[in-house]
Amino acid sequence: MKNVVKKKTKPEYVYIGSMYYSIIVAVKGVDLYIPRLSVDHTIVDLSNNKFEGEIPNTIRYLKYLKVLNLSHNSLTGQIAHALGKI
């Protein structure tokens, strides 16, 4: 995952107590260790929920979304072009 920092700003990380929050993200069988979770990383996993129908276009408004997993559902229709920026 690429860490993008806006010009002239300090990166912000999720800080709990005296430690930074770290996670391991598994996407398509690949484990990715993130030692400091940036407040800009938004990961949504909606896999295996038996969702049906079309993928809603409202997902395009989630501007900080970095990872979206909709696998193992019964979704139909085309993937919106706006999701190509994820």
Order of alpha helices (4+ residues) and beta strands (2+ residues): beta-beta-beta-beta-beta-beta-beta-beta
